[in-house]
Amino acid sequence: MSFSLQINLEATKTEKYLTVLPQLESLLQNERDLIAGLANTAALLKQAFDFFWVGFYLRDDVACNLVLGPFQGTVACTRIAFTRGVCGACYTSGQTQLVPNVHEFPGHIACDVRSQSEIVLPAFESGKVRLVLDIDSDRLNDFNQEDQHHLEKVMRLIEKYLLA
């Protein structure tokens, strides 16, 4: 299967999400390999929105932490304790974490000092958080409720096609 991102990079954020979601569903609907699906998801989001960093952390029950999965961006933290940072808060609460200024988030882990704002979203398997999507921006207040709404749809696609 060949795939080419079809998006107007000058489009509004809403227009981009409305274009990306069906393209992502097309990418994932016949993919059963978790890592391949997550890799393409990270690449699609990075390319469409030019986010500073986009990646996944997967639950590692043996080590009791989150381990780095597919990502696009600068070198990242390899492991994050379930209870540390924005990713840990998302994992333990099972809720999206929308952080306008990471420097004001207690216990924030600075994998890259250029990160200024962040959104982290959970995906569930059998009722438990299986992985989180972590997106960083090098600008303050870069994420809002619109991002949360559409990125939660991304996570539902991941659950439907890769975690089912």
C-alpha positions in Angstrom: 0.0 0.0 0.0 1.3 3.4 -0.8 0.4 6.5 1.2 0.9 10.1 0.7 -0.2 12.8 3.2 -2.8 14.9 1.6 -3.0 18.0 3.6 -2.8 21.7 3.0 -0.1 22.8 5.4 -1.6 26.4 5.4 -5.0 25.0 6.6 -6.4 25.9 10.0 -5.9 23.5 12.9 -9.5 22.3 12.6 -9.1 21.7 8.8 -5.9 19.8 9.4 -7.5 17.5 12.1 -10.5 16.9 9.8 -8.2 15.8 7.0 -5.8 13.8 9.2 -8.3 11.7 11.1 -9.7 9.8 8.0 -6.2 9.4 6.6 -5.1 8.0 9.9 -8.0 5.6 9.9 -7.0 4.5 6.4 -3.5 3.8 7.6 -4.6 1.9 10.7 -7.6 -0.1 9.6 -5.6 -2.9 8.0 -2.6 -2.7 10.3 -2.3 -5.2 13.2 1.3 -4.5 14.3 1.2 -2.1 17.2 4.7 -0.6 16.6 4.1 -0.1 12.9 0.8 1.6 13.5 2.2 3.9 16.3 5.2 4.8 14.1 2.9 5.9 11.3 0.7 7.8 13.7 3.6 9.7 15.1 4.9 10.5 11.7 1.5 11.6 10.4 0.9 14.0 13.3 4.5 15.4 13.2 4.2 16.0 9.4 0.7 17.5 9.5 1.1 19.8 12.5 4.9 20.3 12.8 4.8 19.5 16.5 8.1 19.8 18.3 8.0 16.2 19.5 5.4 13.4 19.0 5.7 9.9 20.4 4.3 7.1 22.4 5.2 5.6 25.8 4.0 2.0 26.4 3.2 0.4 29.7 6.0 -2.0 30.9 4.4 -4.0 33.7 7.6 -5.9 34.5 9.7 -2.7 35.1 6.7 -0.8 36.4 7.2 2.2 34.1 6.5 3.6 30.7 9.0 2.8 28.0 9.7 4.8 24.9 7.9 3.7 21.7 7.8 5.1 18.2 8.4 8.8 18.0 9.3 11.7 15.8 11.6 14.5 17.2 14.7 14.9 19.3 16.2 12.2 21.5 13.8 11.4 24.3 13.7 9.9 27.8 13.7 6.2 27.5 11.8 5.2 30.6 9.4 7.2 32.8 8.1 6.0 36.2 4.3 5.5 36.3 4.1 8.3 38.9 6.5 10.9 37.3 5.9 13.8 35.0 3.0 14.6 32.7 3.1 11.1 31.1 3.0 9.5 34.6 0.0 11.7 35.5 -1.8 10.7 32.4 -1.0 7.0 33.0 -2.1 7.0 36.7 -5.2 9.1 36.2 -6.3 7.7 32.9 -7.1 11.2 31.8 -5.7 13.6 29.2 -3.2 16.0 30.6 -3.2 19.5 28.9 -0.3 21.5 30.2 0.0 25.1 28.9 3.4 25.7 30.6 5.5 22.6 31.5 7.6 24.6 33.9 4.7 25.1 36.2 3.8 21.3 36.2 5.0 19.7 39.5 7.5 17.0 38.7 7.8 17.8 35.0 10.6 15.7 33.3 12.6 17.9 30.9 13.7 15.4 28.3 14.4 18.5 26.1 14.7 21.9 27.7 13.1 23.5 24.6 9.7 21.9 25.5 7.3 24.6 26.7 3.8 23.0 26.6 2.5 19.5 26.4 -0.5 17.3 25.9 -0.5 13.6 26.9 -3.4 11.3 26.1 -4.1 7.7 27.2 -5.2 4.7 25.1 -6.9 1.8 26.9 -6.7 -2.0 26.4 -9.0 -4.2 28.6 -9.9 -1.2 30.7 -6.3 -0.3 31.6 -4.0 2.3 30.2 -1.8 0.5 27.7 0.1 3.5 26.2 0.1 7.3 26.1 0.6 9.7 23.3 2.9 12.5 24.3 3.1 15.7 22.2 5.4 18.6 23.1 5.6 22.1 21.7 8.4 24.6 21.9 5.8 27.3 22.4 3.8 28.1 25.6 0.0 27.5 25.5 0.2 25.7 22.2 -2.5 23.1 22.9 -6.2 23.7 23.7 -9.5 21.9 24.0 -9.7 21.5 20.2 -6.4 19.6 20.2 -7.6 17.5 23.1 -10.9 16.7 21.3 -9.3 15.6 18.1 -6.3 13.8 19.6 -8.7 11.8 21.8 -10.3 10.7 18.5 -6.8 9.6 17.4 -6.5 7.5 20.5 -9.9 5.9 19.9 -8.7 4.8 16.4 -5.5 3.3 18.0 -7.7 1.4 20.5 -10.1 0.2 17.7 -7.4 -1.0 15.3 -4.2 -1.7 17.3 -5.3 -2.6 20.8 -8.6 -4.5 20.1 
